[in-house]
Amino acid sequence: MTNNARWTIFGALLAINIVSNVALRGTWYEIVISAVTGLGVIAVVIDYLVRGRGHER
């Protein structure tokens, strides 16, 4: 995965998380969307730390 794709996915997931937290405040949809997008953001960061730095060297 290229850095551009990685950070585009990161930004999209973060934006979806923020919008859902504002729009769906206090509903169970917010919890589900926050959990899924949060896991996605963590996965992108882990991918960067594990594989991204190795490709830059």
N, CA, C and O atoms as a Tinker XYZ file with bonds, in Angstrom:
   228  protein
     1  N      0.854000   -1.171000    0.000000    73     2
     2  CA     0.000000    0.000000    0.000000    64     1     3
     3  C      0.902000    1.237000    0.000000    63     2     4     5
     4  O      1.847000    1.329000    0.783000    81     3
     5  N      0.603000    2.158000   -0.867000    73     3     6
     6  CA     1.414000    3.373000   -0.923000    64     5     7
     7  C      1.025000    4.303000    0.212000    63     6     8     9
     8  O     -0.044000    4.175000    0.808000    81     7
     9  N      1.905000    5.229000    0.493000    73     7    10
    10  CA     1.627000    6.189000    1.558000    64     9    11
    11  C      0.408000    7.037000    1.251000    63    10    12    13
    12  O     -0.371000    7.343000    2.154000    81    11
    13  N      0.223000    7.428000   -0.020000    73    11    14
    14  CA    -0.947000    8.231000   -0.374000    64    13    15
    15  C     -2.240000    7.476000   -0.107000    63    14    16    17
    16  O     -3.181000    8.038000    0.452000    81    15
    17  N     -2.295000    6.215000   -0.498000    73    15    18
    18  CA    -3.487000    5.410000   -0.262000    64    17    19
    19  C     -3.705000    5.203000    1.228000    63    18    20    21
    20  O     -4.833000    5.272000    1.716000    81    19
    21  N     -2.630000    4.951000    1.940000    73    19    22
    22  CA    -2.722000    4.720000    3.383000    64    21    23
    23  C     -3.323000    5.935000    4.090000    63    22    24    25
    24  O     -4.231000    5.789000    4.909000    81    23
    25  N     -2.828000    7.116000    3.781000    73    23    26
    26  CA    -3.303000    8.311000    4.477000    64    25    27
    27  C     -4.665000    8.769000    3.973000    63    26    28    29
    28  O     -5.397000    9.443000    4.698000    81    27
    29  N     -5.014000    8.413000    2.743000    73    27    30
    30  CA    -6.367000    8.694000    2.261000    64    29    31
    31  C     -7.379000    7.845000    3.017000    63    30    32    33
    32  O     -8.424000    8.343000    3.436000    81    31
    33  N     -7.074000    6.574000    3.191000    73    31    34
    34  CA    -7.953000    5.688000    3.968000    64    33    35
    35  C     -8.039000    6.167000    5.412000    63    34    36    37
    36  O     -9.122000    6.203000    5.995000    81    35
    37  N     -6.901000    6.535000    5.985000    73    35    38
    38  CA    -6.874000    7.040000    7.360000    64    37    39
    39  C     -7.773000    8.260000    7.501000    63    38    40    41
    40  O     -8.579000    8.339000    8.429000    81    39
    41  N     -7.636000    9.209000    6.586000    73    39    42
    42  CA    -8.440000   10.434000    6.639000    64    41    43
    43  C     -9.920000   10.173000    6.451000    63    42    44    45
    44  O    -10.752000   10.777000    7.128000    81    43
    45  N    -10.256000    9.270000    5.531000    73    43    46
    46  CA   -11.663000    8.947000    5.297000    64    45    47
    47  C    -12.289000    8.287000    6.521000    63    46    48    49
    48  O    -13.399000    8.639000    6.921000    81    47
    49  N    -11.582000    7.338000    7.109000    73    47    50
    50  CA   -12.106000    6.674000    8.307000    64    49    51
    51  C    -12.254000    7.646000    9.466000    63    50    52    53
    52  O    -13.237000    7.593000   10.205000    81    51
    53  N    -11.285000    8.527000    9.625000    73    51    54
    54  CA   -11.353000    9.516000   10.697000    64    53    55
    55  C    -12.510000   10.486000   10.475000    63    54    56    57
    56  O    -13.216000   10.836000   11.421000    81    55
    57  N    -12.709000   10.923000    9.229000    73    55    58
    58  CA   -13.819000   11.829000    8.921000    64    57    59
    59  C    -15.165000   11.157000    9.176000    63    58    60    61
    60  O    -16.069000   11.774000    9.740000    81    59
    61  N    -15.304000    9.900000    8.765000    73    59    62
    62  CA   -16.543000    9.164000    9.011000    64    61    63
    63  C    -16.794000    9.040000   10.506000    63    62    64    65
    64  O    -17.927000    9.189000   10.963000    81    63
    65  N    -15.746000    8.768000   11.265000    73    63    66
    66  CA   -15.872000    8.651000   12.715000    64    65    67
    67  C    -16.349000    9.964000   13.328000    63    66    68    69
    68  O    -17.255000    9.967000   14.161000    81    67
    69  N    -15.755000   11.060000   12.929000    73    67    70
    70  CA   -16.122000   12.365000   13.491000    64    69    71
    71  C    -17.550000   12.740000   13.128000    63    70    72    73
    72  O    -18.317000   13.180000   13.985000    81    71
    73  N    -17.912000   12.566000   11.860000    73    71    74
    74  CA   -19.265000   12.909000   11.421000    64    73    75
    75  C    -20.305000   12.044000   12.131000    63    74    76    77
    76  O    -21.353000   12.544000   12.540000    81    75
    77  N    -20.024000   10.761000   12.279000    73    75    78
    78  CA   -20.988000    9.887000   12.952000    64    77    79
    79  C    -21.122000   10.250000   14.430000    63    78    80    81
    80  O    -22.213000   10.157000   14.993000    81    79
    81  N    -20.033000   10.659000   15.057000    73    79    82
    82  CA   -20.116000   11.051000   16.457000    64    81    83
    83  C    -20.956000   12.308000   16.642000    63    82    84    85
    84  O    -21.650000   12.440000   17.650000    81    83
    85  N    -20.905000   13.221000   15.699000    73    83    86
    86  CA   -21.689000   14.453000   15.789000    64    85    87
    87  C    -23.143000   14.200000   15.398000    63    86    88    89
    88  O    -24.058000   14.653000   16.085000    81    87
    89  N    -23.357000   13.477000   14.297000    73    87    90
    90  CA   -24.706000   13.296000   13.765000    64    89    91
    91  C    -25.528000   12.266000   14.536000    63    90    92    93
    92  O    -26.741000   12.418000   14.673000    81    91
    93  N    -24.883000   11.235000   15.032000    73    91    94
    94  CA   -25.610000   10.128000   15.662000    64    93    95
    95  C    -25.401000   10.086000   17.171000    63    94    96    97
    96  O    -25.399000    9.012000   17.772000    81    95
    97  N    -25.231000   11.215000   17.760000    73    95    98
    98  CA   -24.922000   11.312000   19.186000    64    97    99
    99  C    -25.920000   10.528000   20.039000    63    98   100   101
   100  O    -27.126000   10.768000   19.996000    81    99
   101  N    -25.380000    9.586000   20.813000    73    99   102
   102  CA   -26.191000    8.869000   21.785000    64   101   103
   103  C    -26.962000    7.679000   21.246000    63   102   104   105
   104  O    -27.804000    7.129000   21.957000    81   103
   105  N    -26.706000    7.263000   20.018000    73   103   106
   106  CA   -27.415000    6.108000   19.474000    64   105   107
   107  C    -26.467000    4.918000   19.388000    63   106   108   109
   108  O    -25.250000    5.071000   19.489000    81   107
   109  N    -27.031000    3.754000   19.205000    73   107   110
   110  CA   -26.179000    2.566000   19.099000    64   109   111
   111  C    -25.462000    2.526000   17.766000    63   110   112   113
   112  O    -24.420000    1.883000   17.645000    81   111
   113  N    -26.015000    3.219000   16.737000    73   111   114
   114  CA   -25.304000    3.317000   15.456000    64   113   115
   115  C    -23.954000    3.996000   15.639000    63   114   116   117
   116  O    -22.961000    3.612000   15.021000    81   115
   117  N    -23.933000    5.002000   16.489000    73   115   118
   118  CA   -22.678000    5.721000   16.752000    64   117   119
   119  C    -21.625000    4.774000   17.322000    63   118   120   121
   120  O    -20.459000    4.823000   16.930000    81   119
   121  N    -22.037000    3.925000   18.235000    73   119   122
   122  CA   -21.101000    2.990000   18.862000    64   121   123
   123  C    -20.532000    2.022000   17.831000    63   122   124   125
   124  O    -19.327000    1.770000   17.809000    81   123
   125  N    -21.394000    1.482000   16.981000    73   123   126
   126  CA   -20.952000    0.520000   15.972000    64   125   127
   127  C    -20.020000    1.189000   14.964000    63   126   128   129
   128  O    -18.952000    0.657000   14.661000    81   127
   129  N    -20.413000    2.342000   14.448000    73   127   130
   130  CA   -19.591000    3.044000   13.455000    64   129   131
   131  C    -18.268000    3.480000   14.069000    63   130   132   133
   132  O    -17.223000    3.368000   13.428000    81   131
   133  N    -18.300000    3.976000   15.301000    73   131   134
   134  CA   -17.063000    4.389000   15.962000    64   133   135
   135  C    -16.118000    3.210000   16.175000    63   134   136   137
   136  O    -14.906000    3.343000   16.004000    81   135
   137  N    -16.667000    2.071000   16.543000    73   135   138
   138  CA   -15.830000    0.900000   16.765000    64   137   139
   139  C    -15.189000    0.421000   15.462000    63   138   140   141
   140  O    -13.995000    0.123000   15.424000    81   139
   141  N    -15.974000    0.350000   14.414000    73   139   142
   142  CA   -15.462000   -0.150000   13.132000    64   141   143
   143  C    -14.431000    0.817000   12.552000    63   142   144   145
   144  O    -13.357000    0.396000   12.122000    81   143
   145  N    -14.751000    2.105000   12.539000    73   143   146
   146  CA   -13.796000    3.061000   11.973000    64   145   147
   147  C    -12.571000    3.202000   12.863000    63   146   148   149
   148  O    -11.463000    3.403000   12.365000    81   147
   149  N    -12.756000    3.100000   14.165000    73   147   150
   150  CA   -11.616000    3.150000   15.077000    64   149   151
   151  C    -10.660000    1.993000   14.861000    63   150   152   153
   152  O     -9.443000    2.177000   14.874000    81   151
   153  N    -11.206000    0.802000   14.662000    73   151   154
   154  CA   -10.362000   -0.358000   14.360000    64   153   155
   155  C     -9.651000   -0.180000   13.024000    63   154   156   157
   156  O     -8.494000   -0.573000   12.874000    81   155
   157  N    -10.338000    0.408000   12.065000    73   155   158
   158  CA    -9.712000    0.669000   10.774000    64   157   159
   159  C     -8.557000    1.650000   10.878000    63   158   160   161
   160  O     -7.510000    1.454000   10.260000    81   159
   161  N     -8.746000    2.701000   11.655000    73   159   162
   162  CA    -7.679000    3.690000   11.860000    64   161   163
   163  C     -6.487000    3.032000   12.547000    63   162   164   165
   164  O     -5.342000    3.264000   12.158000    81   163
   165  N     -6.744000    2.225000   13.550000    73   163   166
   166  CA    -5.659000    1.527000   14.246000    64   165   167
   167  C     -4.936000    0.579000   13.296000    63   166   168   169
   168  O     -3.710000    0.471000   13.341000    81   167
   169  N     -5.686000   -0.112000   12.432000    73   167   170
   170  CA    -5.073000   -1.032000   11.463000    64   169   171
   171  C     -4.178000   -0.289000   10.474000    63   170   172   173
   172  O     -3.110000   -0.784000   10.114000    81   171
   173  N     -4.602000    0.891000   10.036000    73   171   174
   174  CA    -3.780000    1.667000    9.104000    64   173   175
   175  C     -2.497000    2.124000    9.775000    63   174   176   177
   176  O     -1.429000    2.080000    9.164000    81   175
   177  N     -2.589000    2.563000   11.026000    73   175   178
   178  CA    -1.392000    3.000000   11.752000    64   177   179
   179  C     -0.444000    1.825000   11.978000    63   178   180   181
   180  O      0.767000    1.966000   11.809000    81   179
   181  N     -0.984000    0.669000   12.358000    73   179   182
   182  CA    -0.142000   -0.515000   12.552000    64   181   183
   183  C      0.513000   -0.917000   11.238000    63   182   184   185
   184  O      1.692000   -1.272000   11.217000    81   183
   185  N     -0.246000   -0.866000   10.129000    73   183   186
   186  CA     0.316000   -1.174000    8.818000    64   185   187
   187  C      1.470000   -0.237000    8.497000    63   186   188   189
   188  O      2.495000   -0.669000    7.971000    81   187
   189  N      1.308000    1.031000    8.807000    73   187   190
   190  CA     2.384000    2.001000    8.564000    64   189   191
   191  C      3.611000    1.683000    9.411000    63   190   192   193
   192  O      4.738000    1.718000    8.919000    81   191
   193  N      3.388000    1.375000   10.680000    73   191   194
   194  CA     4.515000    1.111000   11.572000    64   193   195
   195  C      5.239000   -0.185000   11.214000    63   194   196   197
   196  O      6.463000   -0.259000   11.313000    81   195
   197  N      4.491000   -1.202000   10.801000    73   195   198
   198  CA     5.100000   -2.494000   10.505000    64   197   199
   199  C      5.716000   -2.524000    9.112000    63   198   200   201
   200  O      6.871000   -2.921000    8.956000    81   199
   201  N      4.954000   -2.105000    8.092000    73   199   202
   202  CA     5.435000   -2.232000    6.720000    64   201   203
   203  C      5.899000   -0.927000    6.114000    63   202   204   205
   204  O      6.808000   -0.929000    5.284000    81   203
   205  N      5.308000    0.179000    6.500000    73   203   206
   206  CA     5.613000    1.452000    5.862000    64   205   207
   207  C      7.026000    1.923000    6.072000    63   206   208   209
   208  O      7.670000    2.386000    5.131000    81   207
   209  N      7.515000    1.819000    7.267000    73   207   210
   210  CA     8.875000    2.261000    7.553000    64   209   211
   211  C      9.905000    1.377000    6.885000    63   210   212   213
   212  O     10.965000    1.862000    6.491000    81   211
   213  N      9.624000    0.107000    6.748000    73   211   214
   214  CA    10.551000   -0.815000    6.108000    64   213   215
   215  C     10.742000   -0.527000    4.631000    63   214   216   217
   216  O     11.831000   -0.732000    4.095000    81   215
   217  N      9.686000   -0.049000    3.960000    73   215   218
   218  CA     9.785000    0.249000    2.540000    64   217   219
   219  C     10.494000    1.556000    2.264000    63   218   220   221
   220  O     11.002000    1.764000    1.162000    81   219
   221  N     10.539000    2.445000    3.252000    73   219   222
   222  CA    11.167000    3.737000    3.054000    64   221   223
   223  C     12.686000    3.657000    3.139000    63   222   224   225
   224  O     13.370000    4.570000    2.677000    81   223
   225  N     13.222000    2.605000    3.708000    73   223   226
   226  CA    14.667000    2.499000    3.896000    64   225   227
   227  C     15.384000    2.087000    2.666000    63   226   228
   228  O     16.608000    1.958000    2.679000    81   227
